[in-house]
Amino acid sequence: MIKLLDRLLLFLYSIAIGIVSVVTIIAASGGFDEGGLHDWLDNITGESDAVQIAVICVAIALLLVSVRFFIVSVSRGGSAAPSINQRTEHGDIKISVETVENLALKAASRSRGVKDLKARVRVSESGLEIQIRAFVDGDSSIPALSDRCNAA
């Protein structure tokens, strides 16, 4: 949900910055009437309270969105996949949880009578907890099949 909100904010922010850039380029190149530009600046700087409040609100919103994007770009996300780390005499070993899931699925799929396997691996202080969900055909005994999967 947060990523979707960030994408929407980035889209709106890009449009707003694009509009401001185009207006700035046109104004700097003399594309606006000097009198009209002066009247517009007078409205923004204080002649009309409603316009002034609207400009301040939009500026604060753009500042907050800028700060949000700065924080998101600087902070380290949890993009690294969770892994199991172990130190041996040969060095550090890192095995991703996804690899352990794939190994468990491969071992369980060798048992006859199971299909549509799904594995879930949880890392705890006591070790790994591997949970396998499978559909069993009607011909197999579930306790015997469970024993075969655990042995694999």
C-alpha positions as CSV (number, residue, x, y, z in Angstrom):
1,M,0.0,0.0,0.0
2,I,2.8,2.4,0.8
3,K,4.6,1.7,-2.5
4,L,1.3,2.5,-4.3
5,L,0.9,5.8,-2.4
6,D,4.6,6.7,-3.1
7,R,4.1,6.1,-6.8
8,L,0.9,8.2,-6.8
9,L,2.7,11.0,-5.0
10,L,5.7,10.8,-7.3
11,F,3.4,11.0,-10.3
12,L,1.6,14.1,-9.0
13,Y,4.8,15.6,-7.8
14,S,6.4,15.1,-11.3
15,I,3.4,16.8,-12.9
16,A,3.5,19.8,-10.5
17,I,7.3,20.2,-11.0
18,G,6.9,19.9,-14.7
19,I,4.2,22.6,-14.8
20,V,6.4,24.9,-12.6
21,S,9.3,24.3,-14.9
22,V,7.4,25.1,-18.1
23,V,6.0,28.3,-16.5
24,T,9.5,29.3,-15.4
25,I,10.9,28.7,-18.9
26,I,8.2,30.7,-20.5
27,A,8.5,33.6,-18.0
28,A,12.3,33.7,-18.3
29,S,12.2,33.8,-22.1
30,G,9.7,36.7,-22.0
31,G,6.6,34.8,-23.1
32,F,4.3,36.5,-20.6
33,D,3.0,40.0,-20.6
34,E,4.9,42.0,-18.1
35,G,1.7,43.7,-16.6
36,G,-0.1,40.4,-16.3
37,L,2.8,38.7,-14.7
38,H,3.1,41.6,-12.2
39,D,-0.6,41.3,-11.4
40,W,-0.3,37.6,-10.9
41,L,2.7,38.0,-8.6
42,D,0.8,40.6,-6.6
43,N,-2.0,38.1,-6.1
44,I,0.4,35.5,-4.9
45,T,2.3,37.8,-2.5
46,G,-0.6,39.2,-0.7
47,E,-3.3,41.2,-2.5
48,S,-5.8,38.4,-2.3
49,D,-5.9,36.4,0.9
50,A,-7.6,33.3,-0.7
51,V,-4.9,33.1,-3.4
52,Q,-2.1,33.6,-0.9
53,I,-3.5,30.8,1.4
54,A,-3.8,28.4,-1.6
55,V,-0.3,29.1,-2.8
56,I,1.1,28.6,0.8
57,C,-0.8,25.3,1.1
58,V,0.4,24.0,-2.3
59,A,4.0,25.0,-1.4
60,I,3.8,23.2,2.0
61,A,2.4,20.1,0.3
62,L,5.2,20.1,-2.3
63,L,7.8,20.6,0.5
64,L,6.3,17.7,2.5
65,V,6.3,15.4,-0.6
66,S,9.9,16.4,-1.3
67,V,10.9,15.5,2.3
68,R,9.1,12.2,2.0
69,F,10.9,11.3,-1.3
70,F,14.2,12.4,0.3
71,I,13.6,10.1,3.3
72,V,12.6,7.2,1.0
73,S,15.6,7.6,-1.2
74,V,18.1,7.8,1.7
75,S,16.7,5.1,4.0
76,R,17.7,1.5,3.4
77,G,14.7,-0.6,2.6
78,G,14.2,-4.2,3.5
79,S,15.0,-5.2,0.0
80,A,17.5,-7.8,1.0
81,A,16.0,-11.3,1.0
82,P,16.0,-13.0,4.4
83,S,18.8,-15.5,4.8
84,I,20.2,-18.1,7.2
85,N,23.7,-17.2,8.2
86,Q,26.2,-19.6,9.7
87,R,29.9,-19.3,10.5
88,T,32.1,-22.3,9.9
89,E,35.9,-22.8,9.8
90,H,35.8,-22.3,6.1
91,G,34.0,-19.0,6.3
92,D,30.5,-17.5,6.5
93,I,27.7,-19.4,4.8
94,K,24.6,-17.5,3.7
95,I,21.6,-19.5,2.4
96,S,18.4,-17.6,1.4
97,V,15.1,-18.8,2.9
98,E,13.8,-19.1,-0.7
99,T,16.5,-21.7,-1.4
100,V,15.5,-23.8,1.6
101,E,11.9,-23.6,0.5
102,N,12.8,-24.8,-3.0
103,L,14.8,-27.7,-1.5
104,A,11.9,-28.7,0.8
105,L,9.5,-28.6,-2.2
106,K,11.8,-30.7,-4.3
107,A,12.3,-33.3,-1.6
108,A,8.5,-33.5,-0.9
109,S,7.6,-33.7,-4.5
110,R,9.5,-37.0,-4.8
111,S,6.8,-38.7,-2.7
112,R,4.0,-40.3,-4.6
113,G,0.5,-39.2,-4.0
114,V,1.1,-35.5,-3.4
115,K,0.5,-32.5,-5.7
116,D,0.2,-28.7,-5.5
117,L,2.9,-28.3,-2.9
118,K,3.6,-25.1,-1.0
119,A,6.3,-24.6,1.5
120,R,6.8,-22.0,4.2
121,V,10.1,-21.7,6.1
122,R,10.4,-19.8,9.3
123,V,13.8,-19.1,11.0
124,S,13.7,-19.3,14.8
125,E,16.3,-19.5,17.5
126,S,15.7,-23.2,17.8
127,G,16.3,-23.8,14.1
128,L,14.2,-23.9,10.9
129,E,10.5,-24.6,10.9
130,I,9.4,-25.9,7.5
131,Q,5.7,-26.3,6.9
132,I,4.6,-28.0,3.7
133,R,1.1,-27.9,2.4
134,A,0.0,-30.4,-0.2
135,F,-3.0,-32.0,-1.8
136,V,-3.1,-35.7,-1.3
137,D,-4.8,-38.1,-3.7
138,G,-7.5,-40.4,-2.2
139,D,-5.4,-43.6,-2.6
140,S,-2.6,-42.8,-0.2
141,S,-2.6,-43.0,3.6
142,I,-2.0,-39.6,5.0
143,P,0.1,-40.7,8.0
144,A,2.3,-42.9,5.8
145,L,2.7,-40.1,3.3
146,S,3.6,-37.6,6.0
147,D,6.3,-40.0,7.3
148,R,7.7,-40.3,3.8
149,C,7.8,-36.5,3.3
150,N,9.5,-36.0,6.7
151,A,12.1,-38.7,5.8
152,A,12.8,-37.0,2.5
